[in-house]
Amino acid sequence: MRARRSPPKLPIKDSSADWRFDFEKMTRTLAHQLADYACNLKFEDLSNEVVHEVRRRLVDSFGCAIGAWNEEPCKIAREVASEFSARNGSTIIGTNHQAPPDWAAFATGCCIRYFDYNDTYLSKEPAHPSDNISAAVAVAESVGASGKELITAIALAYEVQCRFCDAASIRARGWDHVTYGAFSTALAAAKLMKLDPEKTRHAVNIAGVGCAAMRQARVGELSHWKGVAFADSARRGVYSALLARSGMTGPAPIFEGQMGFEKELGVSLGDVGEKFKGAPTMILNTSIKYWPAEYHSQSAIEAALFLREHVDAGVEVKSMTIESHDASVDIIGSEPEKWKPETRETADHSLPYITAIAFIDGTVTEKQFQPERFMDPKIWKFLENVKVVRNAELSALYPGAVANIVHIDLADGRRLTKRVDYPLGHAKNPLEDFEVEKKFLSLVERKFTRDHAAKIIEHVWRLDEQCDVHHLMKLLRV
């Protein structure tokens, strides 16, 4: 019998270095970085400027919410959310009803966003970061968080959403900007719930796996959903944190995985995780709206109002031309529906309509977005002679500037032109505090007396001195 031949000896490979590299890489995922950043952030890390800006955004957002409180989608959301009650619930804005915090975040978020009057951040992906406030307020009340803790969570949410918007645009690939909001609200909620880094990471994982929102919400004939899409993301963010708090785990790595966020949405977030090192500052780069219309139209409104003052009564306007940047044209100035708006949502996302109505009426308020105004045959006739054209110079300035040039051609052969780069309220042309208060008062005047409105403003200015959020929500009861 032949002796069995031993197999040739192979060199032993020490794979510990490779394993160690993979393990270290796994623990440095973006979700880990976000969780660590959120858990380590303290109120004392925030600058005085950031704290004050958070208070300004609360005044502004509560004004927007109360102003839109009676609008149809806001009433629908409130009615649905009011079907549910919770032992440790959160107040639906304007009511005394305590709903589960995720539903309260949705109902309040619908009100903050619906008028398209809350703040804006312009970057690769434009966004409305004060949409995060409904989630933060709802969770803060449900867990008994202090005013300082609420301010910290809001600054965190702004930082996360704005950093993501800087990292990659997702709208060109068919996804809506509110997709980023599930991450920012989940982190804000986890911060307020005082979750540890592991549970915070799982809140991010859970939020991410089901957060992708289609851009169809903002193209074609717009619907109620345009104004409530982020509120739904906020609901998902809060819900994800609630589940993580109770021990639910989520799939990982949610961003870098084989079928994760970056792969499925076709984007790279690059080194965004490395941006989360110092104290939050991104809120300082965001802009408050002066007019209740999509942000890219703000400078066109100002230009149109300026030109109106230079056209004598009785002089016929032959045509209007709006030179704008690519983002503005793509979002609010290219689809045929924008020249014949049939819904409020389409009207307030129509560069030709908004600019024309500002020139015709001399103002832009909620009245300009009522059907009897935006469907007026005379207005549609005027819009036939309104053109929107791309301007490469303005596109190159974006998002640092949000410029529009408006030309008015008169029947007597004259052409009047006005250019505005930084509309009132822009981060480089900010509103004064008294102007933010004035905006708040104008929005809530039908619901609150001036004295009561002043109490709300004073309470927010002193929010960092408050031991909880519940009294503020009581003040906001309609």
Buried (B, 14 or more C-beta within 10 A) or exposed (E): EEEEEEEEEEEEEEEEEEEEEEEEEEEEBBBBBBBBBBBEBEBEEBEEEBBBBBBBBBBBBBBBBBBBBBBEBBBBBBEEBBEBEBEEBBBBBBBEBBBBBBBBBBBBBBBBBBBBBBBBBBBBBBBBBBBBBBBBBBBBBBBEBBBBBBBBBBBBBBBBBBBBBBBBBBBEEEBBBBBBBBBBBBBBBBBBBEBEBEBBBBBBBBBBBEBBBEBBBBBEEBBBBBBBBBBBBBBBBBBBBBBBBEEBEBEBBBBBBEEBBBEBBEBEBEEBBEBBEEEBBBBBBBBBBBBBBBBBBBBBBBBBBBBBEEBEEEEEBBBBBBBBBBBBBBBBBBBEBBBBBEBBBBBBBBBBBBBBBBBBBEEBEBEBBEEEBBBEEEBBEBBEBBEBEBBEEBBEBBBEBBBBBBBBBBEEEEEBEBBBBBBBBBBEBBBEBEBBBEBBBEBBEEBBEEEEBBEBBEBBBEBBEBEBBBEBBEBBBE
